[in-house]
Amino acid sequence: MAKIDLRELVFLLRDRESPTHRLLSAWASVPMLLMLEEDWEKGPLVMVGFSDRMMWPLLPPGTLLRLNSQARKIEDGPWLEFERPIYLIECRDRFYCCHAQRRGDTLRLISHLESPAPPSITVPIKEARVRGQLKPVFRPLPTRGTPAGRLQRTNQTN
């Protein structure tokens, strides 16, 4: 087990912009007993970025997912909302956690229906790399004022 310098840890926790502080803030409401039940050696884990709203509210920012890198084929079919596969797709130096649909030489990266993100992004299949299917491990509660919560609208007056 790696040892952590206590001064370094305190510095990271006090810095509100540090990834460590943001991660712990997102997971503050998760009961530790649930985390103890997870088999952390099962495979790679992926976390939805704090500014990623593509699958919100189904997978809010800070959601931890398990990657099945063996399931890389985009599945077709009529899907119910909670049955449709979620993929990790790398494209143009960015990772997308989304639904996907292949049509010929293009791949549609599809957002959740209630997401504030654009409904879909179409990319050439040659520019996209399907890393695998994702299954949720833990989701932070999307409460107001947290990274997982609803985006705050700002009133702008001109």
Backbone as JSON Lines, residues from 0, in Angstrom:
{"i":0,"aa":"M","n":[0.84,-1.18,0.0],"ca":[0.0,0.0,0.0],"c":[0.88,1.24,0.0]}
{"i":1,"aa":"A","n":[0.57,2.2,-0.84],"ca":[1.36,3.43,-0.94],"c":[1.09,4.34,0.25]}
{"i":2,"aa":"K","n":[2.15,4.99,0.72],"ca":[2.0,5.95,1.82],"c":[1.81,7.34,1.25]}
{"i":3,"aa":"I","n":[0.95,8.1,1.88],"ca":[0.66,9.46,1.44],"c":[1.19,10.43,2.48]}
{"i":4,"aa":"D","n":[1.89,11.45,2.02],"ca":[2.38,12.49,2.91],"c":[1.17,13.29,3.41]}
{"i":5,"aa":"L","n":[1.02,13.37,4.71],"ca":[-0.14,14.03,5.31],"c":[-0.24,15.49,4.89]}
{"i":6,"aa":"R","n":[0.88,16.19,4.8],"ca":[0.85,17.61,4.38],"c":[0.34,17.74,2.95]}
{"i":7,"aa":"E","n":[0.77,16.82,2.08],"ca":[0.31,16.85,0.69],"c":[-1.19,16.59,0.61]}
{"i":8,"aa":"L","n":[-1.68,15.63,1.39],"ca":[-3.1,15.32,1.41],"c":[-3.92,16.52,1.89]}
{"i":9,"aa":"V","n":[-3.48,17.15,2.97],"ca":[-4.18,18.33,3.49],"c":[-4.21,19.43,2.44]}
{"i":10,"aa":"F","n":[-3.09,19.65,1.75],"ca":[-3.04,20.66,0.7],"c":[-4.05,20.35,-0.41]}
{"i":11,"aa":"L","n":[-4.1,19.08,-0.84],"ca":[-5.04,18.69,-1.89],"c":[-6.49,18.86,-1.46]}
{"i":12,"aa":"L","n":[-6.79,18.55,-0.22],"ca":[-8.16,18.65,0.27],"c":[-8.6,20.1,0.45]}
{"i":13,"aa":"R","n":[-7.68,20.98,0.76],"ca":[-8.02,22.41,0.94],"c":[-8.18,23.13,-0.39]}
{"i":14,"aa":"D","n":[-7.53,22.64,-1.43],"ca":[-7.61,23.26,-2.75],"c":[-8.9,22.82,-3.44]}
{"i":15,"aa":"R","n":[-9.9,23.7,-3.47],"ca":[-11.21,23.35,-4.03],"c":[-11.16,22.98,-5.5]}
{"i":16,"aa":"E","n":[-10.11,23.37,-6.2],"ca":[-9.99,23.06,-7.63],"c":[-9.23,21.76,-7.88]}
{"i":17,"aa":"S","n":[-8.66,21.16,-6.85],"ca":[-7.89,19.93,-7.07],"c":[-8.83,18.78,-7.42]}
{"i":18,"aa":"P","n":[-8.39,17.89,-8.3],"ca":[-9.21,16.73,-8.64],"c":[-9.57,15.88,-7.42]}
{"i":19,"aa":"T","n":[-8.66,15.78,-6.47],"ca":[-8.92,14.99,-5.26],"c":[-10.07,15.59,-4.46]}
{"i":20,"aa":"H","n":[-10.06,16.91,-4.27],"ca":[-11.13,17.58,-3.53],"c":[-12.46,17.42,-4.26]}
{"i":21,"aa":"R","n":[-12.45,17.6,-5.58],"ca":[-13.68,17.49,-6.35],"c":[-14.24,16.07,-6.33]}
{"i":22,"aa":"L","n":[-13.35,15.08,-6.42],"ca":[-13.79,13.69,-6.38],"c":[-14.41,13.35,-5.02]}
{"i":23,"aa":"L","n":[-13.74,13.73,-3.95],"ca":[-14.27,13.44,-2.62],"c":[-15.57,14.2,-2.35]}
{"i":24,"aa":"S","n":[-15.7,15.4,-2.89],"ca":[-16.95,16.15,-2.73],"c":[-18.1,15.46,-3.46]}
{"i":25,"aa":"A","n":[-17.82,14.95,-4.64],"ca":[-18.86,14.26,-5.42],"c":[-19.32,12.98,-4.72]}
{"i":26,"aa":"W","n":[-18.41,12.33,-4.01],"ca":[-18.7,11.05,-3.39],"c":[-19.0,11.17,-1.9]}
{"i":27,"aa":"A","n":[-19.16,12.38,-1.38],"ca":[-19.38,12.57,0.06],"c":[-20.66,11.9,0.55]}
{"i":28,"aa":"S","n":[-21.66,11.76,-0.31],"ca":[-22.94,11.2,0.12],"c":[-23.04,9.68,-0.05]}
{"i":29,"aa":"V","n":[-21.99,9.04,-0.58],"ca":[-22.03,7.59,-0.8],"c":[-21.64,6.86,0.49]}
{"i":30,"aa":"P","n":[-22.51,5.99,0.99],"ca":[-22.16,5.23,2.2],"c":[-20.92,4.35,1.95]}
{"i":31,"aa":"M","n":[-19.95,4.46,2.83],"ca":[-18.7,3.7,2.68],"c":[-18.95,2.2,2.65]}
{"i":32,"aa":"L","n":[-19.97,1.72,3.36],"ca":[-20.24,0.29,3.37],"c":[-20.56,-0.23,1.97]}
{"i":33,"aa":"L","n":[-21.23,0.58,1.15],"ca":[-21.51,0.16,-0.23],"c":[-20.22,0.03,-1.03]}
{"i":34,"aa":"M","n":[-19.29,0.92,-0.79],"ca":[-18.03,0.87,-1.52],"c":[-17.19,-0.35,-1.13]}
{"i":35,"aa":"L","n":[-17.34,-0.82,0.11],"ca":[-16.6,-1.99,0.56],"c":[-17.07,-3.26,-0.14]}
{"i":36,"aa":"E","n":[-18.32,-3.28,-0.59],"ca":[-18.88,-4.45,-1.25],"c":[-18.42,-4.6,-2.69]}
{"i":37,"aa":"E","n":[-17.88,-3.56,-3.28],"ca":[-17.47,-3.58,-4.69],"c":[-16.17,-4.35,-4.85]}
{"i":38,"aa":"D","n":[-16.09,-5.16,-5.9],"ca":[-14.87,-5.88,-6.24],"c":[-14.02,-4.96,-7.12]}
{"i":39,"aa":"W","n":[-13.07,-4.28,-6.51],"ca":[-12.28,-3.26,-7.2],"c":[-11.29,-3.86,-8.19]}
{"i":40,"aa":"E","n":[-11.1,-5.17,-8.16],"ca":[-10.16,-5.83,-9.06],"c":[-10.83,-6.37,-10.32]}
{"i":41,"aa":"K","n":[-12.14,-6.18,-10.47],"ca":[-12.91,-6.75,-11.59],"c":[-12.5,-6.23,-12.95]}
{"i":42,"aa":"G","n":[-12.05,-5.02,-13.04],"ca":[-11.7,-4.45,-14.33],"c":[-11.55,-2.95,-14.25]}
{"i":43,"aa":"P","n":[-11.22,-2.32,-15.37],"ca":[-10.99,-0.87,-15.38],"c":[-12.25,-0.08,-14.97]}
{"i":44,"aa":"L","n":[-12.0,1.02,-14.27],"ca":[-13.08,1.91,-13.86],"c":[-12.97,3.22,-14.63]}
{"i":45,"aa":"V","n":[-14.11,3.83,-14.9],"ca":[-14.18,5.09,-15.62],"c":[-15.06,6.02,-14.79]}
{"i":46,"aa":"M","n":[-14.7,7.29,-14.72],"ca":[-15.54,8.25,-14.0],"c":[-16.04,9.31,-14.98]}
{"i":47,"aa":"V","n":[-17.33,9.63,-14.89],"ca":[-17.9,10.69,-15.72],"c":[-17.32,12.01,-15.23]}
{"i":48,"aa":"G","n":[-16.77,12.78,-16.14],"ca":[-16.14,14.07,-15.8],"c":[-17.12,15.06,-15.21]}
{"i":49,"aa":"F","n":[-16.59,15.99,-14.43],"ca":[-17.44,16.95,-13.72],"c":[-18.14,17.95,-14.63]}
{"i":50,"aa":"S","n":[-17.68,18.09,-15.86],"ca":[-18.38,19.0,-16.79],"c":[-19.15,18.22,-17.86]}
{"i":51,"aa":"D","n":[-19.17,16.9,-17.75],"ca":[-19.84,16.06,-18.76],"c":[-21.31,15.86,-18.38]}
{"i":52,"aa":"R","n":[-22.19,16.38,-19.21],"ca":[-23.64,16.26,-18.98],"c":[-24.31,15.42,-20.05]}
{"i":53,"aa":"M","n":[-23.55,14.69,-20.84],"ca":[-24.11,13.95,-21.96],"c":[-25.12,12.89,-21.52]}
{"i":54,"aa":"M","n":[-24.89,12.24,-20.41],"ca":[-25.82,11.2,-19.94],"c":[-26.57,11.63,-18.68]}
{"i":55,"aa":"W","n":[-26.52,12.91,-18.34],"ca":[-27.25,13.43,-17.19],"c":[-28.75,13.38,-17.5]}
{"i":56,"aa":"P","n":[-29.62,13.05,-16.6],"ca":[-29.46,12.74,-15.18],"c":[-29.22,11.25,-14.89]}
{"i":57,"aa":"L","n":[-29.24,10.4,-15.93],"ca":[-29.03,8.97,-15.72],"c":[-27.65,8.7,-15.1]}
{"i":58,"aa":"L","n":[-26.62,9.34,-15.65],"ca":[-25.26,9.22,-15.13],"c":[-24.7,10.61,-14.88]}
{"i":59,"aa":"P","n":[-24.93,11.16,-13.69],"ca":[-24.46,12.51,-13.4],"c":[-22.93,12.57,-13.3]}
{"i":60,"aa":"P","n":[-22.36,13.77,-13.41],"ca":[-20.91,13.91,-13.22],"c":[-20.47,13.27,-11.9]}
{"i":61,"aa":"G","n":[-19.34,12.58,-11.96],"ca":[-18.83,11.9,-10.78],"c":[-19.24,10.44,-10.7]}
{"i":62,"aa":"T","n":[-20.11,9.98,-11.64],"ca":[-20.53,8.58,-11.65],"c":[-19.33,7.69,-11.95]}
{"i":63,"aa":"L","n":[-19.23,6.61,-11.22],"ca":[-18.16,5.64,-11.43],"c":[-18.74,4.45,-12.19]}
{"i":64,"aa":"L","n":[-18.08,4.06,-13.29],"ca":[-18.56,2.99,-14.15],"c":[-17.46,1.94,-14.35]}
{"i":65,"aa":"R","n":[-17.88,0.72,-14.61],"ca":[-16.95,-0.36,-14.93],"c":[-16.94,-0.55,-16.44]}
{"i":66,"aa":"L","n":[-15.75,-0.61,-17.01],"ca":[-15.58,-0.78,-18.46],"c":[-15.43,-2.25,-18.81]}
{"i":67,"aa":"N","n":[-16.28,-2.7,-19.75],"ca":[-16.13,-4.04,-20.31],"c":[-15.49,-3.84,-21.68]}
{"i":68,"aa":"S","n":[-14.17,-3.95,-21.73],"ca":[-13.45,-3.67,-22.98],"c":[-13.63,-4.79,-24.02]}
{"i":69,"aa":"Q","n":[-14.26,-5.89,-23.64],"ca":[-14.54,-6.97,-24.59],"c":[-15.79,-6.67,-25.42]}
{"i":70,"aa":"A","n":[-16.68,-5.81,-24.92],"ca":[-17.94,-5.48,-25.61],"c":[-17.76,-4.18,-26.39]}
{"i":71,"aa":"R","n":[-17.15,-4.28,-27.56],"ca":[-16.85,-3.09,-28.36],"c":[-17.77,-2.92,-29.57]}
{"i":72,"aa":"K","n":[-18.6,-3.9,-29.85],"ca":[-19.5,-3.82,-31.0],"c":[-20.73,-2.99,-30.63]}
{"i":73,"aa":"I","n":[-21.04,-2.01,-31.48],"ca":[-22.24,-1.18,-31.26],"c":[-23.45,-2.03,-31.6]}
{"i":74,"aa":"E","n":[-24.29,-2.25,-30.6],"ca":[-25.47,-3.1,-30.79],"c":[-26.64,-2.29,-31.32]}
{"i":75,"aa":"D","n":[-27.34,-2.88,-32.32],"ca":[-28.54,-2.26,-32.86],"c":[-29.76,-2.81,-32.15]}
{"i":76,"aa":"G","n":[-30.84,-2.11,-32.26],"ca":[-32.08,-2.64,-31.72],"c":[-33.0,-1.56,-31.21]}
{"i":77,"aa":"P","n":[-34.25,-1.9,-31.08],"ca":[-35.16,-0.97,-30.42],"c":[-34.92,-1.07,-28.92]}
{"i":78,"aa":"W","n":[-34.54,0.03,-28.29],"ca":[-34.15,0.01,-26.88],"c":[-35.15,0.75,-26.01]}
{"i":79,"aa":"L","n":[-35.42,0.21,-24.86],"ca":[-36.09,0.96,-23.81],"c":[-35.01,1.81,-23.14]}
{"i":80,"aa":"E","n":[-35.41,2.89,-22.5],"ca":[-34.46,3.86,-21.96],"c":[-33.38,3.22,-21.09]}
{"i":81,"aa":"F","n":[-33.74,2.33,-20.18],"ca":[-32.77,1.79,-19.23],"c":[-32.09,0.51,-19.72]}
{"i":82,"aa":"E","n":[-32.42,0.05,-20.93],"ca":[-31.8,-1.15,-21.48],"c":[-30.71,-0.83,-22.5]}
{"i":83,"aa":"R","n":[-30.75,0.35,-23.05],"ca":[-29.82,0.72,-24.11],"c":[-28.38,0.74,-23.59]}
{"i":84,"aa":"P","n":[-27.46,0.09,-24.3],"ca":[-26.06,0.06,-23.84],"c":[-25.44,1.46,-23.82]}
{"i":85,"aa":"I","n":[-24.52,1.63,-22.87],"ca":[-23.76,2.87,-22.74],"c":[-22.31,2.52,-23.08]}
{"i":86,"aa":"Y","n":[-21.7,3.34,-23.91],"ca":[-20.35,3.06,-24.4],"c":[-19.37,4.14,-23.97]}
{"i":87,"aa":"L","n":[-18.1,3.76,-23.92],"ca":[-17.0,4.71,-23.79],"c":[-16.37,4.79,-25.17]}
{"i":88,"aa":"I","n":[-16.42,5.98,-25.77],"ca":[-15.93,6.16,-27.13],"c":[-14.9,7.27,-27.14]}
{"i":89,"aa":"E","n":[-13.76,6.98,-27.73],"ca":[-12.7,7.97,-27.86],"c":[-12.77,8.56,-29.26]}
{"i":90,"aa":"C","n":[-12.8,9.88,-29.33],"ca":[-12.88,10.54,-30.63],"c":[-12.3,11.95,-30.52]}
{"i":91,"aa":"R","n":[-11.4,12.27,-31.42],"ca":[-10.81,13.61,-31.48],"c":[-10.23,14.04,-30.13]}
{"i":92,"aa":"D","n":[-9.4,13.18,-29.56],"ca":[-8.7,13.46,-28.3],"c":[-9.64,13.71,-27.12]}
{"i":93,"aa":"R","n":[-10.82,13.09,-27.16],"ca":[-11.79,13.25,-26.07],"c":[-12.51,11.91,-25.87]}
{"i":94,"aa":"F","n":[-12.95,11.68,-24.64],"ca":[-13.73,10.48,-24.35],"c":[-15.19,10.87,-24.15]}
{"i":95,"aa":"Y","n":[-16.09,10.04,-24.7],"ca":[-17.52,10.25,-24.57],"c":[-18.15,9.05,-23.88]}
{"i":96,"aa":"C","n":[-18.98,9.32,-22.9],"ca":[-19.78,8.3,-22.23],"c":[-21.19,8.54,-22.77]}
{"i":97,"aa":"C","n":[-21.67,7.61,-23.63],"ca":[-22.92,7.89,-24.34],"c":[-23.54,6.62,-24.92]}
{"i":98,"aa":"H","n":[-24.76,6.77,-25.41],"ca":[-25.35,5.74,-26.24],"c":[-24.73,5.92,-27.63]}
{"i":99,"aa":"A","n":[-24.82,4.91,-28.48],"ca":[-24.24,5.03,-29.81],"c":[-25.07,4.26,-30.83]}
{"i":100,"aa":"Q","n":[-24.98,4.73,-32.08],"ca":[-25.68,4.08,-33.18],"c":[-24.78,4.18,-34.42]}
{"i":101,"aa":"R","n":[-24.55,3.04,-35.06],"ca":[-23.72,3.03,-36.26],"c":[-24.6,3.0,-37.49]}
{"i":102,"aa":"R","n":[-24.29,3.87,-38.44],"ca":[-24.99,3.91,-39.71],"c":[-23.95,4.07,-40.81]}
{"i":103,"aa":"G","n":[-23.65,2.97,-41.5],"ca":[-22.66,3.01,-42.58],"c":[-21.3,3.41,-42.05]}
{"i":104,"aa":"D","n":[-20.76,4.51,-42.61],"ca":[-19.43,4.98,-42.23],"c":[-19.47,6.03,-41.12]}
{"i":105,"aa":"T","n":[-20.62,6.2,-40.48],"ca":[-20.72,7.19,-39.4],"c":[-21.17,6.55,-38.09]}
{"i":106,"aa":"L","n":[-20.85,7.23,-37.03],"ca":[-21.24,6.8,-35.69],"c":[-21.91,7.99,-35.01]}
{"i":107,"aa":"R","n":[-23.13,7.75,-34.51],"ca":[-23.84,8.79,-33.76],"c":[-23.6,8.57,-32.28]}
{"i":108,"aa":"L","n":[-23.06,9.59,-31.6],"ca":[-22.88,9.58,-30.16],"c":[-24.11,10.26,-29.6]}
{"i":109,"aa":"I","n":[-24.93,9.52,-28.86],"ca":[-26.27,9.97,-28.47],"c":[-26.34,10.28,-26.99]}
{"i":110,"aa":"S","n":[-26.84,11.46,-26.66],"ca":[-27.04,11.89,-25.27],"c":[-28.31,11.29,-24.7]}
{"i":111,"aa":"H","n":[-28.45,11.34,-23.38],"ca":[-29.69,10.96,-22.71],"c":[-30.77,11.97,-23.11]}
{"i":112,"aa":"L","n":[-32.01,11.52,-23.17],"ca":[-33.11,12.37,-23.62],"c":[-33.27,13.66,-22.81]}
{"i":113,"aa":"E","n":[-32.99,13.62,-21.51],"ca":[-33.17,14.8,-20.65],"c":[-31.9,15.62,-20.48]}
{"i":114,"aa":"S","n":[-30.84,15.22,-21.14],"ca":[-29.56,15.9,-20.99],"c":[-29.6,17.3,-21.6]}
{"i":115,"aa":"P","n":[-28.9,18.27,-20.97],"ca":[-28.78,19.59,-21.59],"c":[-27.75,19.61,-22.73]}
{"i":116,"aa":"A","n":[-27.02,18.51,-22.92],"ca":[-26.03,18.42,-24.01],"c":[-26.76,18.28,-25.34]}
{"i":117,"aa":"P","n":[-26.07,18.55,-26.45],"ca":[-26.7,18.34,-27.76],"c":[-27.2,16.9,-27.87]}
{"i":118,"aa":"P","n":[-28.35,16.67,-28.55],"ca":[-28.94,15.33,-28.65],"c":[-27.99,14.28,-29.22]}
{"i":119,"aa":"S","n":[-27.2,14.65,-30.22],"ca":[-26.25,13.68,-30.78],"c":[-25.12,14.41,-31.49]}
{"i":120,"aa":"I","n":[-24.04,13.66,-31.65],"ca":[-22.87,14.14,-32.4],"c":[-22.57,13.04,-33.41]}
{"i":121,"aa":"T","n":[-22.48,13.4,-34.68],"ca":[-22.17,12.42,-35.71],"c":[-20.7,12.56,-36.1]}
{"i":122,"aa":"V","n":[-19.99,11.43,-36.07],"ca":[-18.56,11.43,-36.4],"c":[-18.28,10.3,-37.39]}
{"i":123,"aa":"P","n":[-17.25,10.47,-38.22],"ca":[-16.85,9.37,-39.1],"c":[-16.36,8.19,-38.25]}
{"i":124,"aa":"I","n":[-16.74,6.99,-38.62],"ca":[-16.38,5.8,-37.85],"c":[-14.86,5.65,-37.75]}
{"i":125,"aa":"K","n":[-14.12,6.13,-38.75],"ca":[-12.66,6.02,-38.74],"c":[-12.02,6.91,-37.68]}
{"i":126,"aa":"E","n":[-12.74,7.94,-37.22],"ca":[-12.19,8.85,-36.2],"c":[-12.56,8.41,-34.79]}
{"i":127,"aa":"A","n":[-13.43,7.43,-34.66],"ca":[-13.92,7.01,-33.35],"c":[-13.34,5.65,-32.98]}
{"i":128,"aa":"R","n":[-13.1,5.48,-31.7],"ca":[-12.62,4.2,-31.19],"c":[-13.51,3.78,-30.02]}
{"i":129,"aa":"V","n":[-14.26,2.71,-30.22],"ca":[-15.15,2.22,-29.16],"c":[-14.28,1.46,-28.17]}
{"i":130,"aa":"R","n":[-14.2,1.96,-26.93],"ca":[-13.36,1.34,-25.89],"c":[-14.09,0.21,-25.17]}
{"i":131,"aa":"G","n":[-15.44,0.22,-25.22],"ca":[-16.22,-0.84,-24.6],"c":[-17.52,-0.33,-24.02]}
{"i":132,"aa":"Q","n":[-18.3,-1.26,-23.44],"ca":[-19.55,-0.9,-22.78],"c":[-19.29,-0.57,-21.32]}
{"i":133,"aa":"L","n":[-20.15,0.28,-20.77],"ca":[-20.03,0.72,-19.39],"c":[-21.23,0.28,-18.57]}
{"i":134,"aa":"K","n":[-20.98,-0.1,-17.33],"ca":[-22.03,-0.43,-16.37],"c":[-21.79,0.4,-15.12]}
{"i":135,"aa":"P","n":[-22.82,1.06,-14.6],"ca":[-22.65,1.89,-13.4],"c":[-22.23,1.07,-12.18]}
{"i":136,"aa":"V","n":[-21.32,1.63,-11.4],"ca":[-20.91,1.06,-10.13],"c":[-21.56,1.88,-9.02]}
{"i":137,"aa":"F","n":[-21.32,3.21,-9.03],"ca":[-21.92,4.14,-8.07],"c":[-22.28,5.43,-8.79]}
{"i":138,"aa":"R","n":[-23.36,6.04,-8.34],"ca":[-23.79,7.34,-8.86],"c":[-23.94,8.3,-7.69]}
{"i":139,"aa":"P","n":[-23.35,9.48,-7.78],"ca":[-23.6,10.47,-6.73],"c":[-25.02,11.0,-6.86]}
{"i":140,"aa":"L","n":[-25.58,11.44,-5.78],"ca":[-26.92,12.01,-5.83],"c":[-26.86,13.36,-6.53]}
{"i":141,"aa":"P","n":[-27.69,13.56,-7.55],"ca":[-27.67,14.83,-8.27],"c":[-28.45,15.91,-7.52]}
{"i":142,"aa":"T","n":[-27.89,16.39,-6.42],"ca":[-28.56,17.41,-5.61],"c":[-28.05,18.8,-5.98]}
{"i":143,"aa":"R","n":[-28.89,19.78,-5.74],"ca":[-28.57,21.16,-6.07],"c":[-27.27,21.6,-5.39]}
{"i":144,"aa":"G","n":[-26.42,22.27,-6.14],"ca":[-25.18,22.79,-5.58],"c":[-24.02,21.8,-5.6]}
{"i":145,"aa":"T","n":[-24.24,20.58,-6.12],"ca":[-23.16,19.61,-6.23],"c":[-22.78,19.45,-7.69]}
{"i":146,"aa":"P","n":[-21.58,18.93,-7.98],"ca":[-21.21,18.74,-9.39],"c":[-22.19,17.86,-10.15]}
{"i":147,"aa":"A","n":[-22.85,16.93,-9.46],"ca":[-23.79,16.02,-10.11],"c":[-25.16,16.63,-10.34]}
{"i":148,"aa":"G","n":[-25.44,17.75,-9.69],"ca":[-26.77,18.35,-9.73],"c":[-27.1,19.07,-11.03]}
{"i":149,"aa":"R","n":[-28.32,19.57,-11.07],"ca":[-28.8,20.31,-12.25],"c":[-27.97,21.56,-12.43]}
{"i":150,"aa":"L","n":[-27.67,21.88,-13.68],"ca":[-26.92,23.1,-13.97],"c":[-27.71,24.32,-13.5]}
{"i":151,"aa":"Q","n":[-27.01,25.25,-12.89],"ca":[-27.65,26.49,-12.43],"c":[-27.77,27.44,-13.6]}
{"i":152,"aa":"R","n":[-28.96,27.93,-13.82],"ca":[-29.16,28.92,-14.89],"c":[-28.81,30.29,-14.33]}
{"i":153,"aa":"T","n":[-28.13,31.08,-15.14],"ca":[-27.79,32.42,-14.7],"c":[-28.69,33.41,-15.41]}
{"i":154,"aa":"N","n":[-29.18,34.38,-14.69],"ca":[-30.01,35.43,-15.28],"c":[-29.09,36.52,-15.76]}
{"i":155,"aa":"Q","n":[-29.11,36.76,-17.05],"ca":[-28.27,37.81,-17.63],"c":[-29.15,38.96,-18.07]}
{"i":156,"aa":"T","n":[-28.78,40.12,-17.64],"ca":[-29.52,41.32,-18.06],"c":[-28.59,42.18,-18.85]}
{"i":157,"aa":"N","n":[-29.1,42.72,-19.95],"ca":[-28.28,43.59,-20.8],"c":[-28.75,44.99,-20.69]}
